[in-house]
Amino acid sequence: MPVLRVALDLPLHRLFEYRADDASTADVGLRVRVPFGRGEKIGVIVEVVAEGEWPLDQLKPAGSVLRDAAPLPADFFELCRFASAYYQAPLGEVVLQALPKGLKQLDPPARRAGRAAKPPRPLPPPALTAEQATAIDAVDIEGGYSAHLLFGVTGSGKTEVYLRLVDRCLAAGQQVLLLVPEINLTPQLEERVSARFPETRVVSLHSELAEAARERHWRAAASGEAAIVLGTRLAIFTPMPRLGLIIVDEEHDASFKQQDGMRYSARDVAVVRARQNAIPVLLGSATPSLETWANARGGRYGLLTLRERANREATLPAVDLVDTRKMVLREGVSPPLADAIRVRLERGEQSLVFLNRRGYAPVLACPACGWVSRCKRCAANLVLHLADRRLRCHHCGFEHGVPRACPTCGNQDIHPFGRGTQRLEAWLGEAFPEARILRVDRDSVKSRKQWESVLERIHGGEADILVGTQMLAKGHDFPKLTLVGVLGADSALFAADWRAPERLFAQLMQVAGRAGRAELKGEVLIQTQYPDHPLFASLVGHDYEGFAAGQLKEREQAGFPPYAFQAVLRAEAPEMAAAIDFLTAAAALPEASGQNDVAIYDPVPMRMARLANLERGQLLVESYSRPALQAFLPRWRAAIEALKAPSRLRWHLEVDPLEL
């Protein structure tokens, strides 16, 4: 009797076996209902074998095999097996997390046909620059595997390069997967792609889609009906039978790293998938991650460069530093920035004031006794949101009303300290009463519909001053925007995180790139108390290459990635002592001793030591050899799984962590 080996979405590193009377190898990749415990689960058939590891009389019979969708293909399982092995995640978790919710439900609701979208007005392609043409010709769509970094300044026309390569891929009868880091970038790109290819089925895949729509889009991609798939990180696992090209836009963005469940990097998985499928992959960015830059400079990836803006009338904005050490600031805004905003108002141009901190103020405090609005569940402060009079934790979501007096001493004169986008918006409204001010952050824009409305207002000239967070820092083209003012950048210069300079530089370069993208000249004013810092010198000169060279030299000297490879074991429990004891026991396991090529450091509390009522600790594992680290982790993980841990303790392994 055939035996089914089934992947289930469970935190166990093994497949489950069931007996089946009428199964065959043709059923591999299909979903199946199986008994589990007192209930049933939906699993995916990974193998059909004549004889399993367990005697037939000890196996439960499988339920019905679901044949309402084509079986998952062999290359899908190959990718999932890689991700499972590399990121130390159960295969069942990898396979099942890639499926839409409706395909994992025992009794899914009846599916409705989607409404046909209004066809967009076709747009003719613009003329190419010489650099764009060279970059396009360098990517051989039918030449097998290749990886290229498209390094182009903001506004250099990277998207046009993508579209020309998509055109070539479609002409060859292939599908294209285009990954973007954020959901709010999808509508604008989707509209542009659909307008360029009006006769081609284009679908999007991201978490904000309704489940029915996501399942329809996933099925269209998996069947080959949709030739172009736009998606966020999870879309990298979408089966596509005719996949011919993968594009990762803004490849440096941290949003490509999953931070719960299987903690994978969609950018890195994209490169692996391209190699497995023998197709090209293109990574695009104006500020590449240092790992990608090192791969390009070292010859592992091809390097394609766009140094000029695609619009011949547009030039890179002038970046100036505003030394605020001897200035009196009004709600964080310096006199030179206020004057520059006033000039733009007189010209009828738009300004963006960038402050990457939402809310009204980072903290509410009592000057009499020193009380501050701390979160009861986290090692963080509650942020004041004055518009709806709430104090909110931006880490765990806890919130409550603003107290009328200090909870400790009763003082009624409690004050907000620091500033967020709400407070900045209020002051700008007072300083420039004639201006139309539009705040864009995750408090004001919570859905795709709201985002589309905001973009329409900006493009329609219905806003004079934009107040925004990183939501406005990348991927947007506002022709009337000529001034960008940056507040609060200094806080990241001396952060404990050794990746902070890279993130700050990328963020500032990206937001600066919003200015002067058309014929109007752009200007960027960065307020700082450290105008002599080398990072700012690179920004003023638009010198990513010089900045990257300095950062890579420092990392090589310190033994940090990309010159070393890391994994981190994290544990969280109601008490910090329990988390640290567990990590100490893991470090003392026999499998962790005598590792000449792998260094295991002492357990320490995480920087955010308490989150959602759990104390968190971590243990860093590092090696100068990726194969040595990968050989060590499975043995160590299996030994950790055998440890007796407190019932309320949870732990996970993360490979290639972005934060420590």
C-alpha positions in Angstrom: 0.0 0.0 0.0 1.4 3.4 -0.9 2.6 5.7 1.9 2.1 9.5 1.7 4.8 11.7 3.2 2.9 14.9 4.0 4.2 18.4 5.0 2.1 20.0 7.7 2.4 23.5 9.1 3.9 22.5 12.4 7.1 23.5 14.3 8.6 20.0 13.7 11.4 19.2 11.4 9.9 16.0 9.9 7.3 14.9 7.4 4.2 12.9 8.5 3.3 9.5 7.1 -0.2 8.3 6.2 -1.3 5.2 4.3 -3.4 5.6 1.1 -5.0 3.0 -1.1 -5.2 4.8 -4.4 -2.3 7.3 -4.3 0.5 7.5 -6.9 3.5 9.6 -7.6 1.3 11.8 -9.8 -0.2 13.1 -6.5 3.0 14.7 -5.3 2.3 18.4 -4.9 -1.4 18.1 -4.2 -3.1 19.0 -1.0 -4.6 16.3 1.2 -6.9 16.2 4.2 -5.3 14.2 7.0 -6.3 13.3 10.5 -4.1 14.9 13.2 -4.8 14.6 16.9 -8.6 14.9 17.4 -9.1 16.9 14.2 -8.0 17.3 10.7 -5.4 19.4 8.9 -4.6 20.3 5.3 -1.2 19.1 4.2 0.8 18.9 1.0 2.0 15.5 -0.4 5.8 15.7 -0.7 6.5 12.1 -1.5 4.6 8.9 -2.3 6.7 5.8 -1.3 6.1 2.1 -1.3 7.4 1.7 2.2 7.7 4.3 4.9 9.7 4.6 8.1 6.7 3.3 10.2 4.8 0.0 9.9 1.6 0.3 7.9 -0.5 -0.8 10.9 0.7 2.2 12.9 -0.2 4.7 10.2 -3.6 6.5 10.0 -5.3 6.5 6.6 -5.2 9.8 4.7 -8.4 11.6 3.8 -9.3 12.9 0.4 -6.7 14.2 -2.0 -7.8 17.7 -3.2 -7.5 18.0 -6.9 -9.0 21.5 -7.4 -5.6 23.0 -8.2 -2.6 21.8 -10.2 0.0 20.0 -8.1 2.9 22.2 -6.8 5.8 21.7 -9.2 9.2 20.1 -8.5 11.1 23.5 -8.6 8.8 24.8 -5.9 9.8 21.9 -3.6 13.4 22.4 -4.5 13.2 26.0 -3.4 11.3 25.1 -0.2 13.9 22.5 0.7 16.7 25.0 0.3 14.9 27.6 2.5 14.1 24.9 5.1 17.7 23.8 5.3 19.4 27.2 5.1 17.0 29.1 7.5 16.6 26.1 9.9 12.8 26.0 9.4 10.5 23.0 9.2 9.7 22.1 5.6 6.0 22.0 6.3 6.1 25.6 7.6 7.9 26.7 4.4 5.6 24.9 2.1 2.3 25.9 3.7 3.2 29.5 4.4 3.6 29.9 0.6 0.0 29.0 0.0 -3.0 31.3 0.2 -5.2 31.0 3.2 -8.1 29.5 1.2 -6.0 26.6 0.1 -5.1 25.7 3.7 -8.7 25.8 5.0 -10.6 22.5 5.6 -13.8 24.1 4.5 -13.0 27.2 2.4 -15.8 29.6 1.5 -17.2 29.5 -2.0 -15.0 31.4 -4.4 -16.3 34.3 -6.3 -15.1 35.4 -9.7 -13.1 38.7 -9.5 -14.4 41.8 -11.3 -12.6 42.6 -14.5 -10.4 45.6 -14.0 -10.8 48.6 -16.3 -8.1 48.4 -18.9 -5.5 51.1 -18.5 -4.7 53.6 -21.2 -1.6 52.3 -23.0 1.5 54.3 -22.6 4.3 54.4 -25.2 7.8 53.7 -23.9 10.1 56.7 -23.4 13.4 57.1 -25.2 16.3 55.3 -23.5 19.4 56.9 -22.3 22.7 55.3 -23.4 23.3 53.9 -19.9 19.8 52.3 -19.9 20.3 50.7 -23.3 23.7 49.3 -22.1 22.1 47.9 -18.9 19.3 46.2 -20.9 21.6 44.6 -23.4 23.8 43.2 -20.5 21.0 41.0 -19.2 20.6 37.9 -21.4 17.0 36.8 -20.9 17.7 33.4 -22.6 21.2 32.9 -21.5 20.7 30.9 -18.3 21.5 32.0 -14.8 23.0 35.4 -14.2 22.8 37.9 -11.3 23.1 41.6 -11.9 23.0 44.7 -9.6 21.4 47.7 -11.3 23.0 50.5 -9.4 21.3 53.8 -10.5 20.9 57.2 -8.8 17.4 58.2 -7.9 15.4 59.1 -11.0 17.8 57.3 -13.3 15.1 55.2 -14.9 15.6 51.8 -13.2 11.9 51.0 -13.7 12.2 51.6 -17.4 15.0 49.1 -17.5 12.8 46.6 -15.7 9.9 47.2 -18.2 12.2 46.7 -21.2 13.4 43.4 -19.8 9.9 42.4 -19.0 9.0 43.1 -22.6 11.8 40.8 -23.8 10.8 38.1 -21.4 7.1 38.2 -22.5 8.2 38.0 -26.1 10.0 34.8 -25.3 6.7 33.4 -23.8 8.0 33.6 -20.2 6.6 34.9 -16.9 8.2 37.7 -14.8 8.3 38.0 -11.0 8.8 41.6 -9.8 9.4 42.0 -6.0 8.9 45.3 -4.2 9.6 45.9 -0.5 6.4 47.7 0.5 2.7 47.3 -0.2 2.3 51.0 -0.8 4.7 50.9 -3.7 2.6 48.2 -5.5 -0.4 50.3 -6.8 1.8 52.9 -8.6 4.0 50.2 -10.1 1.1 48.0 -11.0 -0.6 50.8 -12.8 2.6 51.6 -14.8 3.2 47.9 -15.7 -0.5 47.4 -16.7 -0.4 50.5 -18.9 2.8 49.3 -20.6 1.4 45.8 -21.2 -2.4 46.3 -21.6 -2.9 42.9 -23.2 -1.0 41.0 -20.5 -2.5 39.6 -17.3 -0.8 41.3 -14.4 -1.5 40.2 -10.8 -0.3 41.5 -7.4 0.4 39.4 -4.3 0.7 41.1 -0.9 -0.8 40.9 2.6 -3.3 43.7 2.1 -5.2 41.8 -0.6 -8.5 40.2 0.4 -8.0 36.5 0.8 -10.3 35.7 -2.1 -8.3 38.1 -4.4 -5.0 36.7 -3.2 -6.1 33.2 -4.0 -7.3 34.2 -7.4 -4.0 35.9 -8.2 -1.9 33.0 -6.8 -3.8 30.5 -9.0 -3.4 32.8 -12.0 0.4 32.9 -11.4 0.6 29.1 -10.7 -1.3 28.2 -13.8 0.7 30.4 -16.0 -2.3 32.6 -16.9 -0.7 35.7 -15.3 2.5 36.6 -17.1 3.6 39.3 -14.7 3.4 39.0 -10.9 4.1 42.0 -8.6 4.6 41.1 -5.0 6.1 41.7 -1.7 8.5 39.2 0.0 6.2 36.2 0.3 5.6 36.2 -3.5 9.1 34.8 -4.0 7.7 31.3 -3.3 4.8 31.6 -5.8 4.9 28.7 -8.3 5.3 30.0 -11.8 5.6 27.4 -14.6 7.2 29.6 -17.2 9.3 31.9 -14.9 12.0 33.6 -17.0 13.1 36.6 -15.0 13.1 37.8 -11.3 13.5 41.5 -10.5 14.0 42.8 -6.9 13.4 46.5 -6.7 15.0 48.5 -3.8 16.9 45.3 -2.9 18.5 46.9 0.1 15.2 47.4 1.9 14.9 45.6 5.3 11.3 44.8 4.5 12.6 41.9 2.3 13.6 40.2 5.6 10.8 38.2 7.3 10.9 38.9 11.0 8.6 36.1 12.3 8.0 32.4 11.5 10.6 31.4 9.0 13.0 34.4 9.1 14.2 34.5 5.5 15.5 37.1 3.1 13.4 37.3 -0.1 16.2 39.0 -1.9 18.6 36.1 -1.2 16.0 33.5 -1.9 15.4 35.3 -5.2 19.0 34.7 -6.2 18.8 31.1 -5.2 15.6 30.6 -7.2 17.1 32.2 -10.2 20.1 29.9 -10.0 17.9 26.8 -9.5 15.7 27.7 -12.5 18.7 28.8 -14.7 17.2 32.3 -15.3 18.5 35.9 -14.7 17.9 37.9 -11.6 18.2 41.7 -11.4 18.7 43.5 -8.1 18.0 47.3 -8.3 18.8 50.1 -5.9 20.3 53.6 -5.6 21.8 52.5 -2.3 22.5 48.8 -2.5 23.0 46.8 0.6 26.7 46.4 1.5 26.4 42.6 1.0 25.1 43.1 -2.5 27.6 45.8 -3.3 30.5 43.5 -2.1 29.2 40.7 -4.4 29.0 43.1 -7.4 32.5 44.6 -6.7 33.9 41.1 -6.2 32.5 39.9 -9.6 29.9 37.5 -8.2 27.2 39.7 -9.6 27.4 41.9 -12.7 27.4 45.6 -12.1 25.2 47.8 -14.2 25.4 51.5 -13.5 23.1 54.5 -14.2 24.8 57.7 -13.1 22.5 60.2 -14.7 18.8 60.9 -14.3 16.6 59.7 -17.1 14.9 63.0 -17.6 17.5 65.1 -19.4 16.0 68.3 -17.8 16.4 66.9 -14.3 19.6 67.0 -12.3 20.5 65.5 -8.9 19.4 67.8 -6.1 21.9 70.0 -4.3 22.4 68.6 -0.7 23.3 71.2 1.9 23.8 70.8 5.6 22.2 73.1 8.2 24.4 73.4 11.2 21.9 73.6 14.1 24.4 73.9 17.0 23.9 77.6 17.4 20.4 78.0 16.0 17.1 78.4 17.8 14.7 75.8 16.3 11.0 76.1 16.3 9.5 72.6 16.8 12.6 71.2 15.3 12.6 73.4 12.2 15.6 75.7 11.6 15.2 79.3 10.1 17.0 78.3 6.8 14.5 75.4 6.3 11.5 77.6 7.1 12.8 80.3 4.7 13.2 77.6 2.0 9.7 76.3 2.5 8.4 79.9 2.2 10.2 80.4 -1.1 8.6 77.2 -2.5 5.2 78.4 -1.5 5.7 81.6 -3.4 6.8 79.7 -6.5 3.9 77.2 -6.3 6.2 74.3 -5.7 6.0 71.4 -3.2 8.1 70.8 -0.1 8.7 67.6 1.9 9.6 67.8 5.6 10.9 64.4 6.5 10.7 63.1 10.1 10.8 59.4 10.6 8.8 59.4 13.8 5.1 59.2 13.8 2.7 60.4 16.5 2.7 63.8 18.3 5.6 63.3 20.6 7.8 60.3 21.5 7.0 60.5 25.2 4.8 62.3 27.8 6.5 63.2 31.0 6.1 65.0 34.3 8.8 67.6 35.1 7.9 67.5 38.8 8.6 63.9 39.7 10.2 62.5 36.5 7.4 60.1 35.5 7.4 59.2 31.8 4.8 57.3 29.8 6.4 53.9 29.7 4.7 50.8 28.2 3.7 48.3 30.8 4.4 45.4 28.5 7.7 46.6 26.8 11.0 48.2 27.4 9.8 51.3 25.4 7.9 54.5 25.9 4.3 55.1 24.9 4.1 57.6 22.1 1.6 60.5 22.4 -1.0 60.6 19.7 -2.7 63.9 20.4 -5.2 63.8 17.6 -7.2 61.0 19.3 -5.7 61.6 22.8 -4.1 58.2 23.1 -0.8 56.9 24.3 0.4 54.0 22.1 3.3 51.6 22.0 4.6 51.2 18.5 6.1 47.9 19.4 3.3 45.8 21.0 0.2 47.9 20.2 -0.7 48.5 23.8 -2.6 51.8 24.3 -4.6 53.9 26.7 -6.0 57.3 27.1 -3.9 60.4 27.9 -4.0 61.1 31.7 -5.3 64.4 32.9 -2.6 64.5 35.6 0.7 62.7 36.5 -0.3 59.2 37.7 2.6 59.4 40.3 2.4 62.8 41.9 -0.9 64.3 40.5 0.9 67.2 38.8 -1.5 68.5 36.1 1.4 70.2 34.2 2.6 67.2 32.2 4.4 67.8 28.9 5.1 66.1 25.6 8.9 65.8 24.9 10.4 65.5 21.5 8.3 65.6 18.3 6.6 63.4 15.8 4.9 64.0 12.5 1.6 65.1 14.1 3.3 67.8 16.2 5.4 69.0 13.2 2.2 69.1 11.1 0.5 71.3 13.7 3.4 73.8 13.9 3.7 74.1 10.1 0.0 74.8 9.9 0.5 77.7 12.3 3.7 79.0 10.6 2.3 78.8 7.1 -1.5 79.2 7.4 -1.9 79.7 3.7 -0.3 76.3 2.9 -2.1 73.1 2.3 -0.4 70.5 4.5 -0.6 66.8 4.0 0.8 64.3 6.6 1.7 60.9 5.2 2.5 58.2 7.8 1.0 54.9 9.0 -1.5 56.7 11.2 -3.0 58.7 8.3 -2.6 56.1 5.6 -3.7 52.7 6.6 -5.1 51.1 3.4 -4.4 50.9 -0.3 -7.4 53.1 -1.0 -6.2 55.8 1.3 -2.7 55.6 -0.2 -4.1 56.0 -3.7 -6.1 59.0 -2.6 -3.0 60.6 -1.1 -0.9 60.0 -4.3 -3.7 61.6 -6.3 -3.8 64.7 -4.1 0.0 65.1 -4.3 0.1 64.6 -8.1 -2.9 66.9 -8.5 -1.1 69.7 -6.7 -3.5 69.7 -3.8 -0.7 69.8 -1.2 2.0 72.4 -0.7 3.9 70.9 2.2 4.2 67.2 2.8 5.1 65.9 6.3 6.2 62.3 6.0 8.0 59.3 7.3 9.9 56.7 5.3 6.6 55.9 3.5 7.5 58.8 1.2 11.2 58.1 1.0 11.4 55.8 -1.9 9.8 54.8 -5.2 7.8 58.0 -5.8 8.0 60.6 -8.5 6.4 64.0 -7.6 7.3 66.5 -10.4 6.5 69.6 -8.4 8.5 68.6 -5.3 11.7 70.7 -5.2 12.6 70.9 -1.5 13.3 68.1 1.0 14.0 69.1 4.6 15.3 66.3 6.9 14.8 66.5 10.7 16.1 64.2 13.4 18.8 62.4 11.4 21.5 62.7 14.1 19.9 60.1 16.4 21.1 57.2 14.1 24.7 58.4 13.8 25.8 56.9 17.1 23.4 54.0 17.5 24.5 50.7 19.0 23.5 48.8 15.9 26.5 48.6 13.6 24.2 48.6 10.6 22.7 52.0 11.6 25.0 54.1 9.3 24.1 52.0 6.3 20.4 52.3 7.0 20.7 56.1 7.7 22.6 56.7 4.5 20.2 54.7 2.4 17.2 56.5 3.9 18.6 60.0 3.4 19.7 59.3 -0.1 16.3 57.9 -1.0 14.4 60.8 0.5 16.7 63.3 -1.1 16.0 61.6 -4.4 12.4 62.8 -4.3 13.5 66.4 -5.0 14.0 67.8 -8.5 13.0 64.8 -10.5 11.6 66.9 -13.4 12.8 70.1 -15.0 12.6 72.0 -11.7 15.8 72.0 -9.7 15.8 70.3 -6.3 17.4 71.2 -3.0 17.8 69.1 0.1 18.5 70.6 3.6 19.7 68.2 6.3 19.6 69.6 9.8 22.4 68.3 12.0 24.6 69.1 14.9 27.5 67.0 13.4 28.1 68.6 10.0 31.6 67.3 9.9 30.5 63.6 10.1 31.9 61.6 7.1 28.4 60.2 6.4 27.1 63.6 5.6 30.1 64.4 3.4 29.2 61.4 1.3 25.6 62.5 1.1 26.5 66.0 0.0 28.6 64.5 -2.8 26.0 61.8 -3.7 28.9 59.5 -3.2 27.5 56.1 -2.4 30.6 54.3 -3.6 32.9 56.2 -1.3 30.6 55.6 1.6 30.3 51.9 0.9 34.1 51.6 0.6 34.6 53.1 4.0 31.9 51.0 5.6 33.2 47.7 4.1 36.7 48.5 5.3 35.4 49.0 8.8 33.4 45.8 8.6 36.3 43.8 7.3 38.5 45.1 10.2 35.8 44.2 12.7 34.9 40.8 11.2 31.3 41.8 10.5 29.2 40.6 7.5 29.7 40.3 4.6 33.1 39.1 5.8 31.6 36.8 8.5 28.4 34.8 8.7 26.0 34.9 11.6 23.1 33.2 13.2 21.4 34.1 16.4 19.5 32.0 18.9 16.8 34.0 20.7 14.6 33.0 23.6 11.7 34.8 25.3 10.1 34.0 28.6 8.1 35.7 31.4 11.4 36.1 33.3 14.8 37.1 31.9 16.6 34.5 34.0 14.7 31.7 32.3 15.6 33.0 28.9 19.3 33.4 29.8 19.5 30.0 31.5 18.0 28.3 28.4 20.5 30.1 26.1 23.4 29.2 28.5 22.3 25.5 28.4 22.2 25.7 24.6 25.7 27.1 24.5 26.9 24.3 26.8 25.6 21.4 24.7 28.2 18.9 23.5 27.3 19.7 19.9 28.4 23.3 20.6 31.8 22.4 22.0 35.0 22.0 20.1 33.9 24.1 17.1 37.1 25.5 15.7 35.4 27.3 12.8 32.3 28.5 14.7 32.4 31.0 17.6 29.5 31.0 20.2 29.2 34.1 22.3 27.7 34.6 25.7 24.0 35.1 26.0 22.8 38.7 26.6 19.5 40.5 26.8 18.3 41.9 23.5 18.3 45.6 22.9 14.5 45.6 23.2 14.8 43.4 26.3 11.1 43.3 27.1 8.3 43.0 24.4 4.6 42.2 25.0 5.2 41.0 28.5 8.1 38.7 27.6 11.7 39.1 28.5 14.1 38.4 25.6 17.7 37.2 25.4 19.9 36.2 22.5 23.0 34.2 21.7 25.2 35.0 18.7 26.9 32.3 16.6 29.5 33.4 14.0 31.8 31.9 11.5 34.1 33.1 8.7 32.9 30.2 6.7 29.3 29.9 5.5 29.6 26.1 4.9 31.0 25.6 8.4 28.1 27.6 10.0 25.5 25.7 7.9 27.1 22.3 8.8 26.9 23.3 12.5 23.4 24.7 12.8 21.3 21.6 12.0 23.2 19.4 14.6 22.9 22.2 17.2 19.3 22.9 16.5 18.4 19.2 16.9 20.2 19.2 20.3 18.4 22.3 21.4 15.0 20.8 20.5 15.8 18.0 22.9 16.5 20.4 25.8 13.8 20.6 28.5 12.6 24.1 28.5 10.1 25.9 30.7 6.5 25.6 29.3 6.2 29.3 28.6 9.6 29.8 27.0 9.8 30.2 23.2 12.9 30.1 21.1 13.9 30.4 17.5 17.0 30.4 15.3 17.6 33.2 12.8 20.2 33.0 10.1 21.7 36.1 8.6 20.1 38.5 11.2 19.7 42.1 10.3 19.4 43.2 13.9 21.3 42.2 17.0 
